[in-house]
Amino acid sequence: MRYRLTFIAGVALGYVLGTRAGRERYEQLKKSARQFAQNPAVRNTAETAAQSGREFAGKAYHAVGEKVGDKVPASVTDRVRSLRGRGSGSVEDDWGTTNT
């Protein structure tokens, strides 16, 4: 019984000390990640990459749209917001604006 109690006390003490050290390390990592993300060079690079991605996605969308045209099945068109109303004149989207 004495050995079990000693073992349980050791496990409890190890758990408490380990979680405290783990929490401190987590806070250090969080602080360094925040500093990295707030670095102007990193922010500019991320913004440039996002803008390039948006431009590429727009070009790809138009290229695929021209090749696919109206061959997309109605079941898919109903699910994809950007394809709704492609054949009809103006359709109101989820935000209440009219697409022409």
TIRO-2110 file (N, C-alpha, C; in Angstrom, 1 decimal):
// TIRO-2110
0.8, -1.2, 0.0, N, 1, A
0.0, 0.0, 0.0, CA, 1, A
0.9, 1.3, 0.0, C, 1, A
2.0, 1.2, 0.7, N, 2, A
2.8, 2.3, 0.8, CA, 2, A
3.4, 2.7, -0.5, C, 2, A
3.8, 1.7, -1.3, N, 3, A
4.4, 1.9, -2.6, CA, 3, A
3.4, 2.5, -3.6, C, 3, A
2.1, 2.1, -3.5, N, 4, A
1.1, 2.6, -4.3, CA, 4, A
0.9, 4.1, -4.0, C, 4, A
0.8, 4.4, -2.8, N, 5, A
0.6, 5.8, -2.4, CA, 5, A
1.7, 6.7, -2.9, C, 5, A
3.0, 6.2, -2.7, N, 6, A
4.1, 6.9, -3.2, CA, 6, A
4.1, 7.1, -4.7, C, 6, A
3.7, 6.0, -5.4, N, 7, A
3.6, 6.1, -6.9, CA, 7, A
2.5, 7.1, -7.3, C, 7, A
1.4, 7.1, -6.7, N, 8, A
0.3, 8.0, -7.0, CA, 8, A
0.7, 9.5, -6.7, C, 8, A
1.4, 9.7, -5.6, N, 9, A
1.8, 11.0, -5.3, CA, 9, A
2.9, 11.5, -6.3, C, 9, A
3.7, 10.6, -6.7, N, 10, A
4.7, 11.0, -7.8, CA, 10, A
4.1, 11.3, -9.1, C, 10, A
3.1, 10.5, -9.5, N, 11, A
2.4, 10.8, -10.7, CA, 11, A
1.6, 12.1, -10.6, C, 11, A
1.0, 12.4, -9.5, N, 12, A
0.3, 13.7, -9.4, CA, 12, A
1.2, 14.9, -9.4, C, 12, A
2.4, 14.7, -8.7, N, 13, A
3.4, 15.8, -8.7, CA, 13, A
3.9, 16.0, -10.1, C, 13, A
4.2, 15.0, -10.8, N, 14, A
4.7, 15.0, -12.2, CA, 14, A
3.7, 15.7, -13.1, C, 14, A
2.5, 15.3, -13.0, N, 15, A
1.4, 15.9, -13.8, CA, 15, A
1.3, 17.4, -13.6, C, 15, A
1.3, 17.8, -12.3, N, 16, A
1.2, 19.3, -12.0, CA, 16, A
2.4, 20.0, -12.6, C, 16, A
3.6, 19.5, -12.3, N, 17, A
4.8, 20.2, -12.8, CA, 17, A
4.8, 20.2, -14.3, C, 17, A
4.5, 19.1, -14.9, N, 18, A
4.5, 19.0, -16.4, CA, 18, A
3.5, 19.9, -17.1, C, 18, A
2.3, 20.0, -16.5, N, 19, A
1.3, 20.9, -17.1, CA, 19, A
1.7, 22.4, -17.0, C, 19, A
2.3, 22.7, -15.8, N, 20, A
2.8, 24.1, -15.6, CA, 20, A
3.9, 24.4, -16.7, C, 20, A
4.8, 23.5, -16.8, N, 21, A
5.9, 23.8, -17.8, CA, 21, A
5.4, 23.8, -19.2, C, 21, A
4.4, 22.9, -19.5, N, 22, A
3.8, 22.9, -20.8, CA, 22, A
3.0, 24.2, -21.1, C, 22, A
2.3, 24.7, -20.1, N, 23, A
1.6, 26.0, -20.3, CA, 23, A
2.5, 27.1, -20.6, C, 23, A
3.7, 27.2, -19.9, N, 24, A
4.6, 28.2, -20.1, CA, 24, A
5.2, 28.2, -21.5, C, 24, A
5.5, 26.9, -21.9, N, 25, A
6.1, 26.8, -23.3, CA, 25, A
5.0, 27.2, -24.3, C, 25, A
3.8, 26.8, -24.1, N, 26, A
2.7, 27.2, -25.0, CA, 26, A
2.6, 28.7, -25.1, C, 26, A
2.7, 29.4, -24.0, N, 27, A
2.6, 30.8, -24.0, CA, 27, A
3.8, 31.4, -24.7, C, 27, A
5.0, 30.8, -24.6, N, 28, A
6.1, 31.3, -25.3, CA, 28, A
5.9, 31.1, -26.8, C, 28, A
5.4, 30.0, -27.2, N, 29, A
5.2, 29.7, -28.7, CA, 29, A
4.1, 30.7, -29.2, C, 29, A
3.1, 30.9, -28.4, N, 30, A
2.0, 31.8, -28.9, CA, 30, A
2.5, 33.2, -29.0, C, 30, A
3.4, 33.7, -28.1, N, 31, A
3.9, 35.0, -28.2, CA, 31, A
4.8, 35.2, -29.4, C, 31, A
5.7, 34.2, -29.7, N, 32, A
6.6, 34.3, -30.8, CA, 32, A
5.8, 34.2, -32.1, C, 32, A
4.7, 33.4, -32.2, N, 33, A
3.9, 33.3, -33.4, CA, 33, A
3.2, 34.6, -33.6, C, 33, A
2.7, 35.3, -32.6, N, 34, A
2.1, 36.6, -32.7, CA, 34, A
3.1, 37.6, -33.2, C, 34, A
4.3, 37.6, -32.7, N, 35, A
5.3, 38.6, -33.2, CA, 35, A
5.7, 38.3, -34.6, C, 35, A
5.8, 37.1, -35.0, N, 36, A
6.0, 36.7, -36.4, CA, 36, A
4.9, 37.2, -37.3, C, 36, A
3.7, 37.0, -36.9, N, 37, A
2.6, 37.4, -37.8, CA, 37, A
2.4, 38.9, -37.9, C, 37, A
2.9, 39.7, -36.9, N, 38, A
2.8, 41.1, -36.9, CA, 38, A
4.0, 41.8, -37.6, C, 38, A
4.9, 41.0, -38.0, N, 39, A
6.1, 41.5, -38.7, CA, 39, A
5.6, 42.1, -40.1, C, 39, A
5.9, 43.4, -40.4, N, 40, A
5.5, 44.0, -41.6, CA, 40, A
5.9, 43.2, -42.9, C, 40, A
7.1, 42.7, -42.9, N, 41, A
7.5, 42.0, -44.1, CA, 41, A
6.7, 40.7, -44.3, C, 41, A
6.4, 40.0, -43.2, N, 42, A
5.6, 38.8, -43.3, CA, 42, A
4.1, 39.2, -43.7, C, 42, A
3.6, 40.2, -43.2, N, 43, A
2.2, 40.7, -43.5, CA, 43, A
2.2, 41.1, -45.0, C, 43, A
3.1, 41.8, -45.5, N, 44, A
3.1, 42.2, -46.9, CA, 44, A
3.3, 41.0, -47.8, C, 44, A
4.1, 40.0, -47.4, N, 45, A
4.3, 38.8, -48.3, CA, 45, A
3.0, 38.0, -48.3, C, 45, A
2.3, 37.9, -47.1, N, 46, A
1.1, 37.1, -47.1, CA, 46, A
0.0, 37.8, -47.9, C, 46, A
-0.1, 39.1, -47.8, N, 47, A
-1.1, 39.9, -48.5, CA, 47, A
-0.8, 39.8, -50.0, C, 47, A
0.4, 39.8, -50.5, N, 48, A
0.8, 39.7, -51.9, CA, 48, A
0.4, 38.3, -52.4, C, 48, A
0.7, 37.3, -51.6, N, 49, A
0.4, 35.9, -52.0, CA, 49, A
-1.1, 35.7, -52.1, C, 49, A
-1.9, 36.3, -51.1, N, 50, A
-3.3, 36.2, -51.2, CA, 50, A
-3.9, 36.9, -52.4, C, 50, A
-3.4, 38.1, -52.7, N, 51, A
-3.8, 38.8, -53.9, CA, 51, A
-3.5, 38.0, -55.2, C, 51, A
-2.3, 37.5, -55.3, N, 52, A
-2.0, 36.7, -56.4, CA, 52, A
-2.9, 35.5, -56.6, C, 52, A
-3.2, 34.8, -55.4, N, 53, A
-4.1, 33.7, -55.4, CA, 53, A
-5.5, 34.1, -55.9, C, 53, A
-6.0, 35.2, -55.5, N, 54, A
-7.3, 35.7, -55.9, CA, 54, A
-7.3, 35.9, -57.4, C, 54, A
-6.2, 36.6, -58.0, N, 55, A
-6.2, 36.8, -59.4, CA, 55, A
-6.1, 35.5, -60.2, C, 55, A
-5.3, 34.6, -59.7, N, 56, A
-5.2, 33.3, -60.4, CA, 56, A
-6.5, 32.6, -60.4, C, 56, A
-7.2, 32.6, -59.2, N, 57, A
-8.5, 31.9, -59.1, CA, 57, A
-9.5, 32.6, -60.1, C, 57, A
-9.5, 33.9, -60.2, N, 58, A
-10.4, 34.6, -61.1, CA, 58, A
-10.1, 34.2, -62.6, C, 58, A
-8.8, 34.1, -62.9, N, 59, A
-8.5, 33.7, -64.3, CA, 59, A
-8.9, 32.3, -64.6, C, 59, A
-8.7, 31.4, -63.6, N, 60, A
-9.1, 30.0, -63.7, CA, 60, A
-10.6, 29.9, -63.8, C, 60, A
-11.3, 30.7, -63.1, N, 61, A
-12.8, 30.6, -63.1, CA, 61, A
-13.3, 31.0, -64.5, C, 61, A
-12.7, 32.1, -65.0, N, 62, A
-13.2, 32.5, -66.4, CA, 62, A
-12.8, 31.5, -67.4, C, 62, A
-11.6, 30.9, -67.3, N, 63, A
-11.1, 30.0, -68.3, CA, 63, A
-12.0, 28.7, -68.3, C, 63, A
-12.3, 28.2, -67.1, N, 64, A
-13.2, 27.1, -67.0, CA, 64, A
-14.6, 27.4, -67.4, C, 64, A
-15.1, 28.6, -67.1, N, 65, A
-16.4, 29.0, -67.4, CA, 65, A
-16.6, 29.1, -68.9, C, 65, A
-15.6, 29.6, -69.6, N, 66, A
-15.7, 29.6, -71.1, CA, 66, A
-15.7, 28.2, -71.7, C, 66, A
-14.9, 27.3, -71.2, N, 67, A
-14.9, 26.0, -71.7, CA, 67, A
-16.1, 25.1, -71.4, C, 67, A
-16.6, 25.3, -70.2, N, 68, A
-17.7, 24.5, -69.7, CA, 68, A
-19.0, 25.1, -70.2, C, 68, A
-19.1, 26.4, -70.1, N, 69, A
-20.3, 27.1, -70.6, CA, 69, A
-21.6, 26.7, -69.8, C, 69, A
-22.6, 26.4, -70.6, N, 70, A
-23.9, 26.0, -70.0, CA, 70, A
-24.0, 24.5, -69.9, C, 70, A
-22.9, 23.7, -69.9, N, 71, A
-22.9, 22.3, -69.9, CA, 71, A
-23.0, 21.7, -68.4, C, 71, A
-23.0, 22.6, -67.5, N, 72, A
-23.1, 22.2, -66.1, CA, 72, A
-24.5, 21.7, -65.8, C, 72, A
-24.6, 20.5, -65.1, N, 73, A
-26.0, 20.1, -64.8, CA, 73, A
-26.7, 21.0, -63.8, C, 73, A
-28.0, 21.0, -63.9, N, 74, A
-28.8, 21.9, -63.1, CA, 74, A
-28.6, 21.6, -61.6, C, 74, A
-28.4, 20.3, -61.2, N, 75, A
-28.2, 20.0, -59.8, CA, 75, A
-26.9, 20.6, -59.3, C, 75, A
-25.9, 20.8, -60.1, N, 76, A
-24.7, 21.4, -59.6, CA, 76, A
-24.9, 22.9, -59.6, C, 76, A
-25.5, 23.5, -60.6, N, 77, A
-25.7, 24.9, -60.7, CA, 77, A
-26.5, 25.4, -59.5, C, 77, A
-27.5, 24.6, -59.0, N, 78, A
-28.3, 25.1, -57.9, CA, 78, A
-27.4, 25.1, -56.6, C, 78, A
-26.4, 24.3, -56.5, N, 79, A
-25.6, 24.3, -55.3, CA, 79, A
-24.4, 25.3, -55.3, C, 79, A
-24.0, 25.7, -56.5, N, 80, A
-22.9, 26.7, -56.6, CA, 80, A
-23.4, 28.1, -56.8, C, 80, A
-23.2, 28.9, -55.8, N, 81, A
-23.7, 30.3, -55.8, CA, 81, A
-23.4, 31.1, -57.0, C, 81, A
-22.1, 31.0, -57.5, N, 82, A
-21.7, 31.8, -58.6, CA, 82, A
-22.3, 31.4, -59.9, C, 82, A
-22.9, 30.2, -60.0, N, 83, A
-23.5, 29.7, -61.2, CA, 83, A
-25.0, 30.0, -61.3, C, 83, A
-25.6, 30.4, -60.2, N, 84, A
-27.0, 30.7, -60.1, CA, 84, A
-27.3, 31.8, -61.1, C, 84, A
-28.3, 31.7, -61.8, N, 85, A
-28.7, 32.8, -62.7, CA, 85, A
-27.8, 33.1, -63.9, C, 85, A
-26.9, 32.1, -64.2, N, 86, A
-26.0, 32.3, -65.3, CA, 86, A
-26.8, 32.4, -66.6, C, 86, A
-27.9, 31.6, -66.7, N, 87, A
-28.7, 31.6, -67.9, CA, 87, A
-29.7, 32.7, -67.9, C, 87, A
-30.3, 33.1, -66.8, N, 88, A
-31.3, 34.1, -66.7, CA, 88, A
-30.8, 35.5, -66.6, C, 88, A
-31.6, 36.4, -66.8, N, 89, A
-31.1, 37.8, -66.8, CA, 89, A
-30.6, 38.3, -65.4, C, 89, A
-31.5, 38.6, -64.5, N, 90, A
-31.0, 39.1, -63.2, CA, 90, A
-31.6, 38.2, -62.1, C, 90, A
-30.8, 37.8, -61.1, N, 91, A
-31.3, 37.0, -60.0, CA, 91, A
-30.8, 37.6, -58.7, C, 91, A
-31.6, 37.5, -57.7, N, 92, A
-31.2, 38.1, -56.4, CA, 92, A
-30.4, 37.0, -55.7, C, 92, A
-29.3, 37.3, -55.1, N, 93, A
-28.5, 36.3, -54.4, CA, 93, A
-28.8, 36.3, -53.0, C, 93, A
-28.0, 35.6, -52.2, N, 94, A
-28.3, 35.4, -50.7, CA, 94, A
-28.2, 36.7, -49.9, C, 94, A
-27.5, 37.7, -50.5, N, 95, A
-27.3, 39.0, -49.8, CA, 95, A
-28.4, 40.0, -50.2, C, 95, A
-29.3, 39.7, -51.1, N, 96, A
-30.3, 40.6, -51.5, CA, 96, A
-29.9, 41.5, -52.6, C, 96, A
-28.7, 41.3, -53.2, N, 97, A
-28.3, 42.1, -54.3, CA, 97, A
-28.7, 41.4, -55.6, C, 97, A
-28.9, 42.2, -56.6, N, 98, A
-29.3, 41.6, -57.9, CA, 98, A
-28.1, 41.5, -58.8, C, 98, A
-27.9, 40.3, -59.3, N, 99, A
-26.8, 40.0, -60.3, CA, 99, A
-27.4, 40.1, -61.7, C, 99, A
-26.7, 40.8, -62.6, N, 100, A
-27.2, 40.9, -63.9, CA, 100, A
-26.3, 40.1, -64.9, C, 100, A
END
